[in-house]
Amino acid sequence: PETTAGVSFDPSHPKAAEIVRAQRLEFVQNFTEQQRRSTAQALARSFNSGTGTIEAARSFQQSIGLTAQQEQWVASYRSLLETNSREALSRDLRARTFDGKIKAAIDRNRPLTQKQIDTMVDRYRRNALAMRAETIARTESTQAAAEARELALDQMLEQTGIEEARIMETWNANSGSRTRHHHATMNGQKQPKGTPFVDGLKQKLRYPCDPKAAANTRINCRCSKTFAIIPEA
């Protein structure tokens, strides 16, 4: 008679924590060796404790600083406020609680005070710093979890004797509005284990946040990968 079997596994937080501790965080710009170590340790603690990436990001965001490009964003925002430019209202990292004051200053053609500008710029900088920390936490955590799952799957195949050729993997794109178009086109794509997925830009990825992939298809990825065992003929 026909029989079925279910196989499940947990990559385990300790394994993911071990992986993230060993990561070089190579995609992160303007990082000192000490910052790399402290950030990796913070992410490892989040795996061990079960806290999310946002909490992990908060634990190290004050120690990482902004990139040179992000510092330019801050300087540009200050310039927009000082010149009463309406463009200041289109900056995504602005604190929207200040929009009313900015609009009033523009409509009345009256400059903001230096104190107001300093306060708004400080909030903009803090938002930029939070975004940078969350990007690092999400990308590195997703990579570590994906690598842990790869190890767990390999162990499962070894322990059960199932041939790798019987594993079919599926890419699952996040349905959110922030998902890259070239990742959304991958949703449902199937590949035999060992064969990389191909995104909408013809770039190859073994799994979400693949460290060998280009930054524009790796950073902040929210996708996932699942697998199925093909029945024997």
C-alpha positions in Angstrom: 0.0 0.0 0.0 1.0 3.6 -0.6 2.6 5.3 2.4 3.6 8.8 3.1 6.0 10.3 5.6 6.5 13.9 6.8 9.9 15.3 7.6 10.5 18.5 9.5 13.5 20.1 11.2 14.5 23.1 13.2 17.8 24.8 12.2 18.1 25.6 15.9 18.9 29.1 17.2 22.3 28.0 18.5 23.4 27.0 15.0 22.2 30.3 13.5 23.8 32.2 16.4 27.1 30.3 15.7 26.9 31.2 12.1 26.1 34.9 12.6 29.0 35.2 15.1 31.4 34.0 12.5 30.1 36.2 9.7 32.4 38.9 8.4 29.5 41.4 7.7 31.3 42.2 4.5 28.4 44.1 2.9 28.5 46.7 5.7 30.3 49.9 4.8 32.4 52.0 7.1 32.7 49.3 9.8 35.7 48.9 12.1 36.7 45.4 13.2 35.4 46.2 16.7 32.0 47.2 15.3 31.8 44.0 13.3 32.5 41.9 16.3 30.1 43.7 18.6 27.3 43.7 16.0 27.8 40.0 15.3 27.6 39.3 19.0 24.4 41.3 19.3 22.8 39.4 16.5 23.9 36.1 18.0 22.3 37.0 21.3 19.1 37.8 19.5 19.0 34.3 18.0 19.8 32.7 21.4 17.1 34.8 23.2 14.5 34.6 20.5 14.2 38.4 20.1 13.4 39.9 16.7 15.7 41.8 14.3 14.3 45.2 15.4 15.3 44.6 19.0 18.7 43.4 17.9 19.2 46.5 15.8 18.3 48.7 18.7 21.0 47.1 20.8 23.9 48.1 18.5 22.6 51.1 16.4 24.3 53.7 18.6 27.7 52.1 18.1 27.7 51.8 14.3 27.5 55.3 12.9 26.3 56.4 9.5 28.0 55.8 6.1 29.5 58.7 4.2 26.5 58.7 1.9 24.1 58.8 4.8 26.0 61.7 6.3 25.4 63.5 3.0 21.7 62.8 3.2 21.7 64.4 6.6 23.6 67.5 5.4 21.3 67.7 2.4 18.2 67.6 4.6 19.6 70.4 6.8 20.2 72.5 3.7 16.6 72.0 2.5 15.3 73.2 5.9 17.6 76.2 6.0 16.4 77.3 2.5 12.7 76.6 3.2 12.5 74.1 0.4 9.3 72.1 0.0 11.5 69.1 -1.0 12.2 68.6 2.8 8.7 67.2 3.0 9.4 64.4 0.6 12.4 62.9 2.5 11.4 59.4 3.7 13.5 59.6 6.8 12.1 62.8 8.1 10.1 62.9 11.3 6.6 63.6 10.0 5.5 65.2 13.3 7.4 68.3 12.1 5.6 68.5 8.8 3.2 71.1 10.1 5.9 73.5 11.2 7.8 73.1 7.9 4.7 73.8 5.8 3.9 76.8 7.9 7.4 78.2 7.5 7.2 77.7 3.7 3.7 79.1 3.3 4.6 82.2 5.4 8.0 82.5 3.8 9.6 82.6 7.3 12.7 80.7 8.1 12.7 78.0 10.7 14.8 78.8 13.8 18.2 77.3 14.3 16.9 75.3 17.2 14.0 73.9 15.2 16.4 72.9 12.4 18.8 71.3 14.8 15.9 69.3 16.4 14.6 68.1 13.0 18.0 67.2 11.7 18.8 65.3 14.9 15.6 63.2 14.4 16.4 62.7 10.7 19.9 61.4 11.7 18.4 59.1 14.4 16.0 57.7 11.8 18.8 57.1 9.3 20.8 55.3 12.0 17.8 53.1 12.9 17.3 52.3 9.3 21.0 51.3 8.9 20.9 49.1 12.0 17.7 47.4 10.9 19.1 46.7 7.4 22.2 45.1 8.9 20.2 43.1 11.4 17.6 41.9 8.9 20.2 41.0 6.2 22.7 39.2 8.4 20.0 37.4 10.4 18.3 36.2 7.3 21.6 35.0 5.9 22.5 33.1 9.1 19.0 31.5 9.3 19.2 30.5 5.6 22.6 28.9 6.1 21.5 27.1 9.2 18.5 25.6 7.3 20.9 24.6 4.5 23.0 22.7 7.0 19.9 21.2 8.6 18.6 19.9 5.3 22.0 18.4 4.4 22.0 16.6 7.8 18.5 15.3 7.2 19.4 13.9 3.8 22.5 12.3 5.2 20.6 10.7 8.2 17.7 9.5 6.1 19.6 8.4 3.0 17.3 10.5 0.7 19.2 11.4 -2.5 19.8 15.1 -3.1 18.3 14.7 -6.6 14.9 14.1 -5.0 14.8 17.5 -3.4 13.0 20.3 -5.2 13.3 23.8 -3.7 10.8 26.7 -4.1 11.5 30.4 -3.8 8.8 32.3 -1.8 8.8 36.1 -2.3 7.4 38.3 0.4 4.1 39.8 -0.8 4.8 43.2 0.8 5.1 46.5 -1.1 8.8 46.8 -0.3 9.7 43.5 -2.1 12.0 44.1 -5.0 10.3 43.6 -8.4 13.1 41.2 -9.5 12.4 39.1 -6.4 8.6 39.2 -6.8 9.1 37.7 -10.3 10.9 34.7 -8.6 7.9 33.8 -6.4 7.1 30.1 -6.9 10.2 29.5 -9.0 11.4 25.9 -8.5 14.9 24.5 -8.8 16.5 21.2 -8.0 18.7 21.3 -4.9 22.1 22.6 -5.8 20.8 24.7 -8.7 20.7 28.4 -7.9 17.6 30.5 -8.4 17.6 33.3 -11.0 16.1 36.7 -10.2 14.5 39.1 -12.6 17.9 40.7 -13.3 19.4 37.3 -14.3 21.4 37.1 -11.0 21.9 33.8 -9.3 21.1 33.1 -5.6 21.4 29.9 -3.6 19.0 31.2 -0.9 17.7 34.6 0.5 20.6 37.0 1.4 23.1 34.7 -0.3 26.5 36.4 0.6 27.8 35.5 -2.9 25.0 37.6 -4.5 25.2 41.2 -5.5 24.2 43.8 -2.9 21.1 44.9 -4.9 19.6 41.5 -4.7 20.7 40.6 -1.2 20.4 43.5 1.2 17.1 43.7 3.1 15.7 40.6 1.4 12.5 39.2 3.1 12.1 36.1 0.9 12.2 32.5 2.1 12.9 29.1 0.5 11.1 25.8 1.1 11.7 22.3 -0.2 9.8 19.2 -1.1 10.9 15.6 -1.5 10.0 14.2 -4.9 8.4 10.7 -4.5 10.4 7.8 -6.0 9.1 6.5 -9.3 
